[in-house]
C-alpha cells in the first residue's frame, strides 16, 4: 500500500482519489476549505463537485502538513491559477522526497509557463524533468463511476512516469506512458480553447457539420503551435491530443463546452463565469495561447476569434463569418507539413 496525497478536492482531484483508493492505496485528499474536508470525512461525499459516493478509505485534510505526512507521491490537481501558491506552500512544508504528479490543464498568461514549469519554479528541490503529467480524455463523472477510461502519463524521468503508471492503472483506468511532456501538457491545455468554440457553435444553433470542422481545424491549430515550441506532432494524434479534444468538445460534462454554449446563446463572459460556479480553464488559456501565437508567429484563427469574443466583445456570429471567409488554402498544408518537416530530416 502506497501513501498518496491528492492536492485539490474538486471533481477531478476527487475522481483520481477514487482510482487510487480502488487500487488499495492510502489516499489523503487535501482541500483548502475546512468545511469541505469535514463533510467528506463525515458523509463520504463531495456532492458540490461529484455526485457518486467516494470510498470510506479516502481521508480528507485541511492542513497541508498533515495531508503530506509520510506520503511517497503527491498528485497536484488544483486550478492553474492556484498552482504557484499551493506549490510554494508545499515547498515550505515538504521535508522528504516524493514523486510529483500533476493533472492540471492550463497555461499561465503573461509568463506562458506550462504547469510543470510553474511547479518546478516554486519547488526548489524538483526539476521540470522529474515532474509527471497525467492527461487524456477523462471526465471526472465517468471516472468516479468506474467507466472505462484511458489516459497518458509523461515525464522526462521515465522511472517517475512508471511509478505514476503503476499507481493509477487498473481494469477500468488504463494508463499509457509518453516521453513528450511538452506535447502532452500543451494538448491538454489548448483543447479547452477549442471546447469553448464547440460550445459557442452549439449555442448558436449550428449542427454537427460545424462542430466537426471546428474540432478538425482546431487540432491543426494545436499541432501548429505545439510543434513550433518543440513538441512531437504525433502527440496531438494521441489520447491527450485528439482524444481529449473529442471528449471535451462533445460532452455536456465539459465545463469549457458549457461555458461556450452560454456565450453562444448571448450571455456575457462575467455572467457565464458566475453561472458556472467552477473554474473554466479555457478562458485563461485563450489569453496565453493568443500571446503564444503572436510571439511564435503561428497562425491560429480559431483561437484569435475566441479571444475576440471573450475579451473584445465581438459577437460570435461575426467571428464565424470571419472564419468562413478567410483566404482560400490547401487543407493538408498543416499537420502533414509538420510531420514531413520532422521526419524527412
C-alpha positions in Angstrom: 0.0 0.0 0.0 1.4 3.4 -1.1 0.6 6.6 0.8 -0.5 9.3 -1.7 -1.7 12.9 -1.2 -4.1 14.4 -3.7 -4.0 18.2 -3.6 -7.3 19.6 -4.8 -10.7 18.3 -3.9 -12.6 19.4 -7.0 -14.2 17.0 -9.3 -11.0 15.7 -11.0 -9.0 15.5 -7.8 -11.8 13.6 -6.2 -12.1 11.2 -9.1 -8.4 10.5 -9.2 -8.6 9.8 -5.4 -11.3 7.2 -6.2 -9.0 5.5 -8.7 -6.1 5.4 -6.2 -8.3 4.1 -3.4 -9.7 1.4 -5.6 -6.1 0.3 -6.2 -5.6 -0.1 -2.4 -3.5 3.0 -1.7 -3.7 5.1 1.4 -5.3 8.3 -0.1 -5.2 11.7 1.6 -7.4 14.3 -0.2 -6.4 17.9 0.6 -8.7 20.9 0.4 -8.1 24.5 1.5 -11.6 24.6 2.9 -12.1 23.1 6.4 -15.8 22.7 5.9 -15.4 20.7 2.8 -12.9 18.3 4.5 -15.3 17.8 7.4 -18.2 17.0 5.0 -16.1 14.5 3.0 -15.0 12.7 6.1 -18.4 12.5 7.7 -20.6 11.7 4.6 -18.0 10.2 2.2 -19.4 12.5 -0.5 -18.2 15.6 -2.3 -21.6 16.5 -3.9 -20.8 20.0 -5.0 -18.2 18.6 -7.4 -19.1 14.9 -7.9 -22.3 13.0 -7.4 -21.2 9.4 -6.6 -20.2 8.4 -3.1 -16.4 8.1 -2.6 -14.6 5.2 -0.8 -14.6 5.4 3.0 -10.9 4.8 2.9 -10.3 8.3 1.5 -9.5 10.7 4.2 -9.8 14.5 3.7 -7.4 17.0 5.2 -7.5 20.8 5.7 -3.9 21.2 6.9 -1.4 20.6 4.1 1.3 19.4 6.5 -0.9 16.6 7.8 -2.0 15.6 4.3 1.5 15.0 3.0 3.0 13.3 6.1 5.0 10.2 5.1 3.5 10.1 1.6 5.6 8.8 -1.3 3.7 10.5 -4.1 1.8 13.8 -4.4 -0.8 14.4 -7.1 -1.5 18.1 -7.8 -5.0 18.8 -9.1 -5.7 22.4 -8.4 -6.6 25.1 -11.0 -3.7 26.6 -12.8 -4.2 30.0 -11.1 -3.6 28.3 -7.7 -0.5 26.2 -8.8 2.1 28.7 -7.6 0.5 29.4 -4.3 -0.1 25.8 -3.4 3.4 24.7 -4.6 5.1 27.5 -2.7 3.3 26.3 0.5 4.2 22.7 -0.3 7.8 23.7 -0.8 7.9 25.1 2.7 6.3 22.1 4.5 7.6 19.1 2.4 10.7 17.7 4.2 11.2 14.4 2.3 11.5 13.2 -1.3 8.3 12.3 -3.2 7.2 11.7 -6.8 5.3 14.8 -8.0 2.5 14.1 -10.5 0.1 16.8 -11.8 -3.2 16.5 -13.5 -4.0 20.2 -14.1 -4.5 21.6 -17.6 -3.6 25.1 -18.5 -1.0 27.7 -19.4 -0.1 30.7 -17.3 -1.0 34.0 -19.0 1.9 36.6 -19.4 4.7 34.1 -18.4 3.3 31.4 -20.8 4.6 28.7 -18.4 3.2 25.2 -18.5 2.1 23.6 -15.2 5.3 21.5 -14.8 7.4 24.7 -15.3 5.4 26.5 -12.6 5.7 23.6 -10.2 9.5 23.4 -10.7 9.9 27.1 -10.2 8.1 27.1 -6.9 9.6 23.8 -5.5 13.3 24.2 -5.0 14.2 20.5 -5.0 12.2 19.4 -8.1 13.3 20.0 -11.6 10.8 20.1 -14.5 12.4 16.9 -15.9 11.3 14.9 -12.8 7.7 16.0 -12.7 5.0 13.7 -14.2 1.9 15.0 -16.0 -1.3 12.9 -16.3 -3.7 13.8 -19.1 -6.2 12.4 -21.5 -9.9 12.1 -22.3 -11.3 11.7 -18.8 -14.4 13.2 -17.5 -14.4 13.0 -13.7 -18.0 12.0 -13.6 -17.3 8.9 -15.6 -14.1 8.0 -13.8 -15.9 8.1 -10.5 -18.5 5.7 -11.9 -15.7 3.3 -12.9 -16.5 3.6 -16.6 -13.6 2.6 -18.9 -11.1 5.5 -19.3 -7.6 5.8 -20.8 -5.0 8.4 -20.0 -1.3 9.1 -20.6 1.4 9.9 -18.0 4.5 11.7 -19.3 7.8 12.7 -17.8 11.4 13.1 -19.0 12.2 10.9 -16.0 10.9 7.5 -17.2 11.2 6.0 -13.7 8.8 8.5 -12.3 6.4 8.0 -15.3 6.5 4.3 -14.5 5.7 5.0 -10.8 2.7 7.1 -11.8 1.5 4.4 -14.3 1.7 1.7 -11.6 -0.2 3.9 -9.1 -3.2 4.5 -11.3 -3.6 1.7 -13.8 -6.4 -0.9 -13.2 -9.1 -2.7 -15.1 -11.2 0.4 -15.8 -8.4 3.1 -15.8 -5.8 2.3 -18.4 -2.6 4.3 -18.3 -0.1 4.7 -21.1 3.3 6.5 -20.9 5.0 9.1 -23.1 8.3 11.0 -23.2 6.8 14.1 -24.8 5.7 16.1 -21.7 5.7 19.3 -23.8 3.2 17.9 -26.2 1.1 16.2 -23.5 0.8 19.4 -21.5 0.1 21.6 -24.5 -2.5 19.3 -25.9 -4.4 19.1 -22.6 -4.4 22.9 -22.2 -5.1 24.0 -25.7 -8.0 21.7 -26.3 -10.0 23.7 -23.8 -10.0 26.7 -26.2 -11.5 24.6 -29.0 -14.1 23.2 -26.5 -15.2 26.8 -25.8 -15.6 27.2 -29.6 -17.6 24.0 -29.8 -19.9 25.2 -27.1 -20.3 28.6 -28.9 -21.1 26.7 -32.1 -23.8 24.7 -30.4 -25.1 27.7 -28.5 -25.6 29.5 -31.9 -27.7 26.5 -33.0 -25.2 25.2 -35.6 -25.1 21.5 -36.3 -22.6 18.6 -36.4 -21.0 19.8 -39.6 -19.8 23.0 -38.0 -18.6 21.2 -34.9 -16.7 18.6 -36.8 -15.0 21.3 -38.8 -14.1 23.2 -35.6 -12.6 20.1 -34.0 -10.6 19.2 -37.0 -9.2 22.7 -37.8 -8.8 23.2 -34.0 -6.5 20.2 -33.9 -4.4 21.7 -36.8 -4.0 24.9 -34.7 -3.0 23.0 -31.6 -0.4 20.9 -33.6 0.9 24.0 -35.4 1.6 25.9 -32.1 2.8 22.8 -30.3 5.3 21.8 -32.9 6.6 25.4 -33.2 7.5 25.1 -29.5 9.2 21.7 -30.0 6.5 19.1 -29.3 6.2 15.9 -31.2 3.3 16.3 -33.7 2.3 12.7 -33.2 1.4 13.5 -29.6 -1.5 15.6 -30.8 -2.9 12.5 -32.5 -2.9 10.5 -29.2 -5.1 10.4 -26.1 -4.1 13.8 -24.6 -4.5 15.4 -28.1 -7.3 14.4 -30.4 -8.7 12.0 -27.7 -9.1 14.8 -25.1 -10.2 17.2 -27.8 -13.1 15.0 -28.9 -14.4 14.3 -25.4 -14.2 17.9 -24.3 -15.8 19.3 -27.4 -18.8 16.9 -27.5 -19.9 16.4 -23.9 -22.2 18.3 -21.5 -19.8 17.2 -18.7 -17.2 19.7 -20.1 -17.1 23.0 -18.3 -15.5 24.6 -21.3 -18.2 23.4 -23.6 -20.9 24.6 -21.2 -19.3 28.0 -20.9 -19.0 28.3 -24.6 -22.7 27.2 -25.0 -23.8 30.0 -22.8 -21.6 32.5 -24.7 -23.2 31.3 -28.0 -26.6 31.9 -26.5 -25.8 35.6 -25.9 -24.5 35.6 -22.3 -21.6 37.9 -21.4 -18.4 36.3 -20.1 -18.8 37.6 -16.5 -22.4 36.2 -16.4 -21.2 32.9 -17.7 -18.4 32.5 -15.1 -20.9 33.4 -12.3 -23.3 30.8 -13.5 -20.6 28.1 -13.9 -19.5 28.4 -10.2 -16.3 26.5 -11.1 -13.0 27.3 -12.8 -13.2 27.4 -16.6 -9.6 26.8 -17.6 -10.1 27.6 -21.2 -10.7 31.3 -20.5 -7.2 31.8 -19.0 -5.7 29.6 -21.7 -7.1 31.6 -24.5 -5.1 34.6 -23.3 -1.9 32.6 -23.1 -2.4 30.9 -26.5 -3.2 34.2 -28.2 0.1 35.6 -26.8 2.0 32.5 -27.7 0.7 32.6 -31.3 1.8 36.2 -31.7 5.3 35.6 -30.2 5.8 32.4 -32.3 4.2 34.0 -35.4 1.9 31.0 -35.7 -1.5 31.4 -37.4 -4.4 30.4 -35.0 -7.6 31.9 -36.5 -10.0 29.9 -34.2 -8.1 30.9 -31.1 -8.0 34.5 -32.3 -11.7 34.5 -32.9 -12.5 33.1 -29.5 -10.2 35.7 -27.9 -12.1 38.4 -29.7 -15.4 37.0 -28.3 -14.1 36.7 -24.8 -12.1 39.9 -24.4 -13.0 42.3 -27.2 -16.8 41.8 -27.1 -17.1 40.7 -30.7 -20.4 38.9 -31.5 -19.9 35.2 -32.0 -21.8 35.2 -35.4 -19.3 37.8 -36.7 -16.4 35.6 -35.7 -18.0 32.7 -37.6 -18.4 34.8 -40.7 -14.7 35.9 -40.3 -13.6 32.3 -40.1 -15.7 31.1 -43.1 -14.5 34.0 -45.3 -10.7 33.5 -44.8 -8.4 33.3 -47.8 -8.7 30.0 -49.8 -6.0 27.5 -49.0 -4.9 23.8 -49.2 -6.1 21.7 -46.3 -3.2 19.3 -45.9 -0.6 22.1 -45.6 -0.8 21.9 -41.8 -0.3 18.6 -39.9 1.1 16.8 -43.0 3.7 19.5 -43.5 4.7 19.4 -39.8 5.1 15.6 -40.0 7.2 15.9 -43.2 9.4 18.6 -41.7 10.1 16.5 -38.6 10.7 13.1 -40.2 12.3 14.0 -43.6 15.4 15.4 -41.9 
